[in-house]
Amino acid sequence: MFDNLSDRLNATFKKLKGRGTLSEKAIDEGLKQVRMALLEADVNYRVAKKVISDIHRRALGQEVMESLTPGQQVIKIVYDEFSTMMGSAHEGLNLGNRVPETVMLVGLQGAGKTTTAGKLALYLKKQGKRPFLVPVDLHRPAAIDQLKKLGKQLGIPVFDSTQEMKLGDICRAAEKMAGQEGFDTLLVDTAGRLHVDDGLMAELVELKKMLNPVETLLVADAMTGQDAVNIAGAFDKAVDLTGVILTKMDGDARGGAALSIKAVTGKPLKFIGVGEKSTGLEPFHPERMASRILGMGDTLSLIEKAQESVDLKKAEALEKKLKKNQFTLEDFRDQMASVRSMGSIKDLMGLIPGVNKKMISGLNIDEREFVRIEAIINSMTPEERRSHAIIKGSRKKRIAKGSGSTVQDVNKLLKSYTQTMKMVKKFNKGGMRSLKGMLPF
């Protein structure tokens, strides 16, 4: 999403970092490029103007002019101001001790409310909550069925709403059932429209009075750019939003909504939706997003993804196997699956400091290759997975046939595995510390 903005900013900062000293003229020229980059990214004009003014004021201060590395100091100031512009720190859901708590999702039709409701429910479930999905979109026939299907897929209960029911009856019955079944969080998926209108807002106002939610979250499409900011303002005026969730943040949008929404509306961006998978919902951290935009990576998010995907006991057991050179094809498959569960390889590489978008775009990573490797290993017998040396001609043919691949594919996998084992042995001779930094646990 921020590729063009990142490229423009990095080109500007490269010029600044190459200078031993910085003059006011050099700073003005650099900030002119930063301002253009922000406007091209569809950042609100007033927000861009203010952040450039704040950067300019600090850049001309003693912290830069008296620094041994003035170019780097300017980058730090830009990082600070970008973080502040987006909200300074992550603001999570304000879920207290009342049971059940209610979270109301609002927004226009097509923004991804129903999908986001499912993603948020799964996120809360992982946090130890017991969410209960409540569909109250009585205008779009498929909305209720969509949420029920989604809930079934995720293993999350959904209230059995029907189009014949009234909003008040649904709310009362859902709250009663939540109390009886021990659900602690009601996630209410409201109706949307193709545009903001009085009928939609009146319905939401009435619904909010019935539910008295602790959170009223706008689900907005990041692809709409500054329209998302304007939509947030309209909804906030009607129902007093507590936060925003931006969907489709992995798309081709320029990112202006993410950069502007807090500064314009005063409402925090709490989550961002990335991808179609049910796990594609991330807490929004302004300082981490600023780091990504400036090409500094996002190590903390990478660590969190690893912690979510890796079983520590299994990791410790695997470390012992590595020390004894007992890393089997079965372990090879399991580790590959663990990395894949964290997201696409290109997305993960984008979180690594020093890895820029051009480096990643130049890589030809076929995610389907991992599926093929897993199929090949699964087609082996337990004995073959434990002792790859016994896999000869006839076994290779059988494995290839069983996995829908070729003997060449099997040979390629075995070669990759043996090379990995050689590396393991090499690092074992020199100590495990170097190796642990290379593994996904």
N, C-alpha and C positions, 0 to 999 in steps of 0.2 A: 504493500500500500504506500509506503513512504520512500520507495526507491528513488524517484526523481528528486524529491526533497533532499534525501541523504546525499545523492550525487552532487547536487548543486552546493550544498553546505560543505562537503568534504573538499571540493575543488577550491572553494573560497578559503577554507581554513589552511589548506596546503600552502597557499601563498602567504598567509599571515605567519605560519610557523617557520617559514624560511627566512624571516627577517630577524636581524639581531635586535633592532629597536623598532618601535612603532610610533609613527607620527599621527596626529589627529586626522590628517588627510588619508593615511592608509586605513585607519579605522573606519572613517566615513565611507571609503570605497568598498571595504569589506562588508559593512552593514547594509550598504545599498544592495549588494548581491543577496544578502540574507533576507532583506525585505522582499525582493523580487521572488525569491524561492518560496517564501511563506505565502505570498499572494497567488503564485502559480499552484500551490498546494491547496488553494481554496480556503485559506484561513480568513476569518472575518477581518475586514479592513481595519476596524477600530482596534481589534486585538493585536494585529500585526504592528500597527502604528505604536501602540503602547509598549509592546515588548521590545521593539527596536529602540524606542526612547529610553527605556530602562537599561538596556544593554549599553547604549551609547554613554549614558551617565556614568555607569560603573567602569566602562572601558577606559574612560578618560581620567579615572581616579588613580590614587597612588598604588593600589594593589596590582595594576597593570604596568604603569609607567616606570615603577621602581623594581619590577620583577626581572629576574635574569632570563626568564622565558616568557616574554609578553604575549606571544602568539598563543601559547598554551593557556595562559591566564584568560585570554579572551574566550577560548573554547569553554573553559570552566564556567565563565559568566553566562555564556549562551546556554550551557547545560542547566545551570541554576534557574535561569529565567524561563526556559522551556518547561522545566519541572513545575515551577510556580504557576505558569500559564495553564497547565493541565490539572492543577490541584494540589501540588506539593507532595501529598502522600495518599496511599490507598485508603479508601473509605469503604469498609465492608457493610454487610447488611446489619441493620440495627434490630437484631432479634434479642428480646429481653427474656424475662422469666414467665410472662403470661402464656398460658397454654389453652387453646392453640393460638399462635401468632399468625397474622394474615399478611401476605404479600400480594399486592394487586399489580398485574401487568397490563399496561395500556399502550396504545399506539395505533398507527394507521394499518389498514389491510395490506398485506404483502411485506410487512417489515420483518416478519419472522417471529411473531409473538408465541404462537403455539409451539414451534420448535424450541424456542428459547425457554419456554415453561418446562419442557422436558429436560433440557440441558441443566437448568437451574435446580430442578428436583434431584437430578443425579448428583450434582455438585454438593447439595445439602446432605444427601444420603451419605456421601463419602465423609462429610464433616461430622457424622454421627447423629444427624437429625432424622426424623420420621416424617417426610413430606407427604402431602395429600393434594393431588391435582384436582382442581375444580373448574370445569369448562362452563362459562356463562355466555359464550358467543351464540346467541339464539338467532342471529341473522344469516350466518353463513352455514348452510346445511352440513358441509363436510367438516366443520371445525371441531364439533364434539366428537365425531367418529375418529378424526385424526389424533386428538389428544388421548382418547381411549386406547387406540392402537399403539401410540407412542409409549403410554404408561405400561402397557402389557409387555412391550419389548424391553423396557428398562427395569421391569419388576417393581414398579411404583404404582400404588393404588390410585384409581381415578373415580371421582364421584359420578354416579350414573345419571347424569343430566339428560333431559330430552327437550326437544324444541317446544313441546306443548307446555312445559313448566314455566312458571313465572320467576323472575329474578329473585324476588324476596323469598320464595319457597325454596329455591336452590340454596341460597345463602344460609338460611336457618337450618335446613336439613344437613348441609355439609358440615356446619359447625357442630351440630349435635352428634353426627357420626364421628367426627374427629375426636370429640371428647370421649365417646364410647370406645373407640378403637385405639386411643392413645397416640394419635397423630399430633405432632407438635407444631407443624407449619402448613398452613393452607396456601397454595399457590393458585391464584385465581386468574384464569385466562379470559380476558374481556373481549368484547366485540370491537372490531375496527371498521373504518370506512376507507374509501379511496381518497377521501379528502377530509379535512377538518370541517365539521358542520355543527350547528347548534343542537341537533338531535343527538348526535354522538356524545357531546359534552354533557348534555342534560342527563343522559343515561348514566354516564360515569360518575357524575356528581351524586346522583341518587344511590348508586351502587356503593360509593365510598362511605356515605352516611350509614348504610346498612352494615358494612363490613368493619368500619373503623380500623383500617389496616395500619400496621407499623411501617410498612414500606409501600410507596406508590411509585413504581418504576416504569419509565417510558422505554419501550423497545423501538429503536429507530434504525433505519437502514443507512449504514455509512456511505453507501453508493450515491445517496442523494446530496451529499456535500453540505453546503450551507443551508439547504432546505431542512436538513435534520435539526439544525440549530433553531430555525424559525418554528418548526413543529414543536420542539421542546418548549419554546416560549409560550406557544398557544396552549399546550396541555398543562403547563405549570400554572398559568393564569386561572385555569378552570378547576384543577384538582390538586394543586400544590404538590408537585412532584418531590420525591426525596432522593431521586437519582435517575441515572440513564444507563441503558445497556445498548451498545452499538453492535449491530450484526454485520456480517459480511466484511469484516475487517481484513480478510485475506484476499479480497477482490482487487479490482483495478482502480478503486476510488483514490483520490489524491490525499485524503487524510485530514482535510480541513475541519471536518466536524469533530474529530477526536481532539484536535488542537484547540478548537474554539469554544466547545460547548460549556465548559466550566466557567471560563472567563465571561461569556455572554449571559448565561442563565444563572450562574451561581450554584448550579446543581452539579454534584459530582458524577463523573463517569465511573460507574462501579464495576462493570464487567464488559468484556468485548467477546463477540462471537467469531470464531474462526473455523471455517470448514463445516461440513454437513454432519460429521460424526457427533454422537451424543456427548462425547467428552470435550467437544470443541467450544468450551466456555472458560475464559480466563479472567481472574480478578485483574482489574486495571491498576497498574502501578505507574503513576506519572513519571517518577524518576527513572524507572526501567525503560519506559517508552522513549524518554528523552535520550537515554543512553543508546538505544537502538537507532534512533534517528541520526545521531551523531557518529554512528559507526563504531561505537564502543562495545557492542555486544550486550548480552543480558545473562550474565553468569548465574545470578540468583534464580531466574526462571528455569534455566537449564537444570540446576541442582534440584529444584522443586519437582520438575518433571521426572527426574531420575528417582527421587525419593518415593514418588507415587507409584512408579512402575517396578521398582526393585524390592524383592523380599530380602531383608538383611540377613536372615538365617541362611538362605540359599546362597547369598553372596559370600558369606564366610565359608560355607562348605566348598564353594567353587574355588575360593582362594587357596584352600588346603589342597585341592586337586591340582591346581596350577603349580604349586610348590613341588608336588610329587610327580609332575609331568603326566597327570592322569586326566587331562582335558579331552573328553570324548566327543564324538560327532553329536551325541545327544546334548551335551553341554553347549556345543557350538550352536545347535538349533535353538536351544532355550535362551541363550544370550542374545541371539539375533531377534527373537520374538520380543524380548524385553526392551530392546532398543526401538523396535518398530512400534511398540505400544506407546512410546513417548511422542510419536508424531512422525511426519515425513523427515527423511534425512536432511533435505535441503533446509527445512524450517529449523531443525536442530542446529545445523551448521551456522545459520544466521544469528544464533544466540551466542556464538563463540566470539570473544573479543579479537579484533584483527582480521576477521573473515568478512570481506565486503561482498556486496551483491554481485559485482562483476565476476568475482572468483567463483561464486556459487552457480551463476547462470552459465558459466563455461563448462560446468560439470555435467556429464551425461549419466545421470543416476536413474536407472529404471527400477522403480519400486516393485515391479512385477517379478524381478529377479529373485527377491527374497521369498516370494510365494513359491517359486519354482524350487529353490534350494530346500525349503521346508518340506515340500512334497517329495523330493528325492530322499531326504533323510528319513521321512516317515515310511517310505517304501522299503527301507532296509529292515532286516531282522535285528532284534536286540543285540545279538552276538556281533553283527556287522557294525552296529553303531559303536560298540565298545572296543572293537578291534578292526580298524579299517584296513589293515594289511591283508586280511583274508578276502577282500573284495577283488576278485579277478574277472576274467572275461565273461563267463556264463552268469555270474552274479550281477555284473554290471548291466548285462542285457535285461535280466529280470527286473532290476531296480528301475531301469529306464522305462521299461514297458509299464510297470506298475505306477509310475509317477507321471506318465504322459510326456516324458522328455526323451532325450537321445543319450547314447553312450558318451558322446562328446561332452554333454552337460554334466554327466556323472563324473567324468574325468576332470573336468574343470573344477567341480566342487572339491574333489579329493585333493587336487593340487593346492587349492586355496587353503584347505584345512591343514595339510602337511607344512605349508609355509608358515601358517599361524603357530603350529607346534614348534617349528624351528625357532621362531621368535621368542616363544615362551621359554624354551630351553636356554636361549641366549641371555634373556633377562634374569632367569633363575641363577645363572652363574654370576651375574653382576648385582643381584639383589632384587627383591620384589618391589621396592619403592618406585622405581622407574616405570614398571609395568602397570602398577595400580592406577597411575595417572592416565593410562591409555584405555582402560576398560570402562564399560558403562555401568559401574557400580562403585 
